[in-house]
Amino acid sequence: MQQLQGWRKFDDWGSQSAIAEFLGETPGPRPVSELWFGNHPDGPTLLQDGSTLGDLIAQDPKKALGSGILYAFGSNLPFLMKVIAPDETLSLQVHPTKEIAREGYLREEVLGIERTAPNRSYRDMNHKPEMLYALTDFDALIGFRVPRKARRLLEGLDGELAELLRRRLNLSTVRGGLRSLASWVFDIDSPVTPPLVEEFVAACRSRLEAGESPSLRADQLVCELEAAHGGDAGIILAFLMNPVSLRAGEAAYIPPRQIHAYQRGLGVEVMAASDNVIRAGLTHKHVDSAQLVEIAEFSALPPIRLAPEHPSPHSDRFLAPAQEFELTVTTCTPELTALRVPGEGPRIALVTRGRLSLSTEAGECTLGKGEAVFISAAEHHLRIAGEGELVQCSAP
């Protein structure tokens, strides 16, 4: 069992205080967007002696990962665990399948784009399914509204762009229609110009102020996005997406190719070990809207909320259709002196509330809120005591 020091990521969309407060620290001058736990090369997690988790695994991959994980995924941890703290809407983005990732990675290699360059979309050849477990109330945009419901948002909305959208949505009753609409929004010759986007937002603001909005959340969203990304065509696509609100303790799954944008809250995000992101607006980072339109899934489907299984009276397990990860949340109370945490194989365990003592065959340690450990496959059983909550990521 090795205590970990998460790798911090700094983005303008991150919260100034959420992760610092989660770690029991004083907020610094820069917003912290993410805290990574894993052995992805773009965000190396450190051990207490200054070496990396990757170094530890490389010393004895079979002991660290187990023969099953080693056979299935090679000598890398198959999952990446993050604490994520958005304070404003992220970019519209999708993550690729393995086939798309391999093709995109090799294409950018041939083009001579450095793997860590800011204009690179494919930084590895892995897919990136992901799960979000909310630690606080958490808002996001996930997938598209059914066109019929999207058309209702345009009722009574004046302006040239609103009328063009109504016509387009009348044709968008099937998957190809939504893809065509997105392509039209981002096309270089599209009529979705900054002045028309601003006019559209002004019309939404007017009906909001008049108390005539059919969706307060949709109209408030475009007003908020206009303030941050004035005239961005991505505002129009965001207007057509499903708003999702998770309460603390709830989880959602984002499959590869599903367009989404996290908005605000604090959560634990787990995913296949990848950093592939294709963006199309609402960001100052590199965008490739044509690639997003090409690979995204445009079915108008409801977001995938995950119902937990209950492997023990004190644990909830969230399973996703991904072979790289599962999430187990265990709540411990003071009278439970040696509570068994379900799971096996290599694991990362993070205390999200309270203070807990952890023990395996290899030793024991005490962790406070925000502290995490790596547990090797050779340490078969994890037990905890104290009062708090432990979130554990492992491979199924």
C-alpha positions in Angstrom: 0.0 0.0 0.0 1.5 3.3 -1.1 0.3 6.7 -0.3 -0.2 8.9 -3.4 0.2 12.6 -4.2 -2.2 13.5 -7.0 -1.0 15.5 -10.0 -2.8 18.9 -10.2 -4.1 20.4 -13.4 -4.7 24.1 -13.8 -7.4 25.3 -16.2 -9.4 28.6 -16.3 -12.6 26.6 -16.0 -11.6 25.1 -12.7 -12.7 26.2 -9.2 -10.6 28.6 -7.3 -11.3 26.8 -4.0 -13.1 23.4 -4.4 -10.1 21.1 -4.7 -8.1 23.1 -2.2 -10.9 22.8 0.4 -11.3 19.1 -0.4 -7.6 18.7 0.4 -7.8 20.9 3.5 -5.6 23.6 2.0 -5.7 27.3 1.6 -6.8 28.2 -2.0 -3.9 29.3 -4.2 -3.8 32.1 -6.9 -4.7 29.7 -9.8 -7.9 27.7 -10.2 -7.3 23.9 -9.9 -9.5 22.0 -12.3 -8.4 18.4 -11.8 -6.4 16.1 -9.4 -5.1 13.0 -11.2 -4.4 9.5 -9.7 -2.9 7.0 -12.1 0.2 6.4 -14.2 -0.8 8.3 -17.4 2.4 10.0 -18.7 0.6 13.4 -19.0 -0.1 13.5 -15.3 2.3 11.4 -13.2 1.1 10.6 -9.7 3.9 10.7 -7.1 4.7 8.5 -4.2 5.9 9.8 -0.9 9.6 9.2 -1.8 9.3 11.3 -5.0 9.1 8.4 -7.4 6.1 7.9 -9.6 3.3 5.3 -9.5 4.5 4.3 -12.9 8.0 3.6 -11.5 6.5 1.4 -8.8 4.5 -0.6 -11.3 7.5 -1.0 -13.6 9.6 -2.6 -10.8 7.3 -5.6 -10.6 4.3 -5.4 -12.9 2.9 -8.8 -12.0 2.9 -8.0 -8.3 1.4 -4.5 -8.8 -1.2 -5.4 -11.4 -1.8 -9.1 -11.2 -1.4 -11.6 -14.1 -5.0 -11.0 -15.4 -4.6 -7.2 -15.7 -1.1 -7.6 -17.1 -2.4 -10.0 -19.8 -5.4 -7.8 -20.7 -3.8 -4.4 -20.6 -0.1 -4.7 -20.5 2.1 -3.1 -17.8 0.0 0.0 -17.4 -2.8 0.7 -14.9 -5.9 0.5 -17.2 -7.8 3.3 -15.4 -7.3 6.9 -14.5 -9.0 8.4 -11.5 -9.5 12.2 -11.1 -11.1 14.6 -8.7 -12.7 17.2 -11.0 -13.9 20.7 -10.1 -15.5 22.7 -12.9 -16.7 26.2 -12.0 -17.9 27.1 -15.5 -19.1 25.1 -18.6 -16.3 23.2 -20.2 -15.8 22.8 -24.0 -18.2 20.8 -26.1 -16.2 17.6 -26.4 -16.2 13.9 -27.3 -13.8 11.1 -26.6 -13.0 8.4 -29.2 -13.4 4.7 -29.5 -10.2 2.6 -29.7 -10.4 2.4 -33.5 -10.9 6.2 -33.9 -8.1 6.9 -31.4 -5.6 4.7 -33.2 -6.4 6.2 -36.5 -6.3 9.8 -35.1 -3.0 9.2 -33.2 -1.2 7.8 -36.2 -2.5 10.6 -38.4 -1.2 13.3 -36.1 2.1 11.4 -35.8 2.5 11.4 -39.6 1.7 15.2 -39.6 4.5 15.7 -37.1 2.5 17.2 -34.3 4.2 16.7 -31.0 2.3 14.4 -28.6 2.1 17.2 -26.0 1.5 20.0 -28.4 -1.6 22.2 -27.6 -3.0 21.6 -31.1 -3.0 17.8 -30.7 -6.3 16.0 -30.1 -5.1 12.4 -30.0 -2.4 11.9 -27.3 -2.6 8.1 -27.1 -4.3 5.2 -28.9 -6.8 4.4 -26.2 -10.5 5.0 -26.0 -12.0 7.0 -23.2 -15.2 5.9 -21.7 -15.8 7.7 -18.4 -17.9 7.8 -15.3 -18.7 10.8 -13.1 -19.5 10.2 -9.4 -20.8 13.4 -7.8 -19.4 14.5 -4.4 -21.6 17.6 -4.4 -24.5 18.7 -6.6 -23.1 18.5 -10.1 -24.4 20.0 -13.4 -23.5 18.9 -16.9 -24.7 18.8 -20.5 -24.8 15.3 -22.0 -26.1 14.3 -25.4 -28.9 15.9 -27.4 -32.5 16.6 -26.7 -35.1 14.9 -28.8 -35.7 17.3 -31.8 -39.4 17.6 -30.9 -38.4 18.9 -27.4 -35.7 21.2 -28.8 -38.3 22.8 -31.2 -40.4 23.7 -28.1 -37.5 25.8 -26.8 -37.7 27.9 -30.0 -41.5 28.7 -29.6 -42.0 32.4 -29.6 -38.3 33.1 -30.1 -37.8 35.9 -32.7 -34.7 36.4 -34.9 -33.1 35.1 -38.1 -31.1 32.3 -36.4 -34.1 31.1 -34.4 -36.1 30.7 -37.6 -33.2 28.9 -39.3 -33.0 26.5 -36.4 -36.7 25.8 -36.5 -36.4 24.8 -40.1 -33.3 22.6 -39.5 -34.9 20.9 -36.5 -38.0 20.0 -38.6 -35.6 17.9 -40.6 -33.7 16.5 -37.6 -36.0 13.6 -36.7 -33.3 11.0 -37.2 -29.6 10.6 -36.3 -28.4 11.9 -39.7 -30.5 15.0 -39.3 -28.8 15.9 -36.0 -25.4 15.3 -37.5 -26.3 17.5 -40.4 -27.5 20.2 -38.1 -24.2 20.1 -36.1 -22.2 20.2 -39.4 -24.3 23.2 -40.4 -23.6 25.0 -37.2 -19.8 24.7 -37.4 -19.4 24.9 -41.2 -17.0 27.6 -42.3 -19.8 29.1 -44.5 -22.5 28.7 -41.9 -25.0 31.5 -41.2 -24.3 30.9 -37.5 -22.2 34.0 -37.3 -21.2 35.8 -34.1 -23.7 38.6 -34.7 -26.6 36.1 -35.2 -25.5 34.2 -32.1 -25.5 37.4 -30.1 -29.0 38.3 -31.5 -30.2 34.8 -30.6 -28.9 35.1 -27.0 -30.5 38.6 -26.7 -33.9 37.1 -27.7 -33.4 34.4 -25.0 -32.5 37.0 -22.4 -35.5 39.1 -23.3 -38.0 36.4 -22.8 -36.2 35.3 -19.6 -36.5 38.8 -18.2 -40.2 38.9 -19.3 -41.0 35.7 -17.4 -41.9 33.9 -20.7 -39.1 31.4 -20.9 -40.2 27.8 -21.7 -36.9 26.6 -20.0 -35.2 28.8 -17.5 -32.2 26.6 -17.5 -31.7 26.7 -21.3 -32.1 30.5 -21.5 -29.8 31.1 -18.5 -27.3 28.7 -20.0 -26.9 30.7 -23.3 -26.7 34.0 -21.4 -23.9 32.6 -19.2 -22.1 31.2 -22.2 -22.4 34.4 -24.2 -20.7 36.3 -21.3 -17.8 33.9 -21.4 -17.6 33.0 -25.2 -19.4 35.8 -27.0 -20.6 34.8 -30.4 -19.3 31.2 -30.3 -21.3 28.9 -32.5 -21.0 26.2 -29.7 -23.6 28.2 -27.7 -26.2 27.1 -30.2 -25.3 23.4 -29.9 -25.2 23.7 -26.1 -28.8 25.1 -26.3 -29.9 21.8 -27.9 -28.2 19.5 -25.4 -29.7 17.6 -22.4 -29.1 19.4 -19.1 -28.2 16.9 -16.3 -28.1 17.4 -12.6 -26.6 14.9 -10.2 -27.0 15.0 -6.5 -24.1 13.9 -4.2 -23.8 10.1 -4.4 -25.2 9.8 -7.9 -23.3 8.8 -11.0 -23.5 9.1 -14.8 -21.7 7.2 -17.6 -20.3 8.9 -20.7 -19.6 6.4 -23.5 -17.1 7.1 -26.2 -18.5 9.4 -29.0 -21.1 11.1 -26.8 -20.9 14.9 -26.8 -20.9 16.4 -23.3 -19.7 19.4 -21.2 -19.4 19.4 -17.5 -20.5 22.7 -15.9 -20.0 22.9 -12.1 -19.6 20.9 -9.0 -17.1 18.5 -7.4 -16.9 14.9 -8.4 -14.7 11.8 -8.9 -14.2 11.0 -12.5 -12.9 7.6 -13.6 -12.0 6.5 -17.1 -9.9 4.3 -19.3 -6.3 5.6 -19.1 -6.5 8.2 -21.9 -6.3 11.9 -22.4 -7.9 12.1 -25.9 -10.3 15.0 -26.2 -11.9 16.4 -29.4 -13.4 19.8 -28.9 -15.8 22.0 -30.8 -16.3 25.3 -29.2 -16.7 27.1 -25.8 -12.9 27.0 -25.2 -9.7 28.8 -26.0 -8.0 25.4 -26.5 -7.5 23.7 -29.8 -10.8 22.9 -31.5 -11.5 20.4 -34.4 -15.2 20.8 -34.9 -15.1 18.9 -38.2 -13.6 15.9 -36.5 -16.1 16.1 -33.7 -19.0 16.1 -36.1 -17.5 13.1 -38.0 -17.0 10.9 -34.9 -19.7 11.9 -32.5 -22.9 9.9 -31.8 -25.9 12.0 -32.8 -28.7 9.8 -31.5 -31.1 11.8 -29.3 -30.8 9.5 -26.2 -31.3 10.2 -22.5 -28.1 10.5 -20.4 -27.0 7.2 -18.8 -27.5 7.4 -15.0 -26.0 4.5 -13.2 -27.9 2.6 -10.4 -25.5 1.1 -7.9 -25.3 -2.6 -6.9 -24.9 -3.4 -3.2 -22.1 -6.0 -2.8 -22.3 -5.4 1.0 -24.5 -3.5 3.5 -22.0 -0.7 3.6 -20.9 -0.5 -0.1 -22.3 0.7 -3.4 -20.7 -0.5 -6.6 -21.2 1.5 -9.8 -20.6 -0.6 -13.0 -20.3 0.8 -16.5 -20.1 -1.0 -19.8 -16.3 -0.6 -19.8 -13.7 -3.3 -18.9 -11.2 -0.9 -17.5 -12.9 0.4 -14.4 -15.6 0.2 -11.7 -16.2 2.4 -8.7 -17.0 1.2 -5.2 -18.2 3.6 -2.5 -17.9 2.4 1.1 -19.3 4.2 4.1 -17.7 3.4 7.5 -19.1 4.2 11.0 -17.1 4.1 14.3 -18.6 0.8 15.5 -17.2 -1.0 12.4 -13.6 -1.8 13.4 -12.5 -3.9 10.4 -14.9 -3.3 7.6 -14.1 -5.3 4.4 -14.0 -3.2 1.2 -15.2 -5.3 -1.7 -12.8 -5.6 -4.6 -9.5 -7.1 -5.7 -6.7 -6.5 -8.1 -4.9 -3.1 -8.4 -6.9 -0.3 -6.8 -6.7 3.4 -6.0 -8.6 4.3 -2.8 -9.5 7.9 -2.0 -11.0 9.2 1.2 -13.8 11.6 0.3 -15.2 12.3 3.8 -13.9 11.9 7.4 -10.8 10.0 8.5 -10.2 6.3 8.0 -7.6 3.7 8.9 -6.8 1.3 6.0 -5.1 -2.1 6.3 -4.0 -4.8 4.0 -1.7 -7.8 4.3 1.2 -5.4 3.5 0.6 -2.8 6.2 -1.7 -0.1 7.3 -2.1 3.7 7.2 -4.5 6.5 8.2 -5.9 8.9 5.6 -7.9 12.1 5.9 -10.2 13.6 3.4 -8.6 14.1 0.0 -5.8 11.5 0.6 -5.3 8.4 -1.5 -3.4 5.2 -1.7 -2.5 2.6 -4.4 -3.2 -1.0 -3.4 -1.4 -3.6 -5.4 -2.9 -6.8 -6.7 -0.7 -8.8 -4.2 -2.6 -7.1 -1.4 -5.8 -9.1 -1.6 -8.1 -7.7 1.1 -8.6 -4.1 2.2 -10.2 -3.3 5.5 -11.1 0.1 7.0 -12.0 1.5 10.3 -13.0 5.0 11.5 -15.8 7.3 10.3 -16.0 8.5 6.7 -16.4 7.5 3.0 -13.9 5.7 0.8 -14.2 5.8 -3.0 -12.3 3.0 -4.7 -11.5 2.6 -8.4 -10.5 -0.9 -9.7 -10.8 -3.0 -12.8 -13.9 -5.3 -12.9 
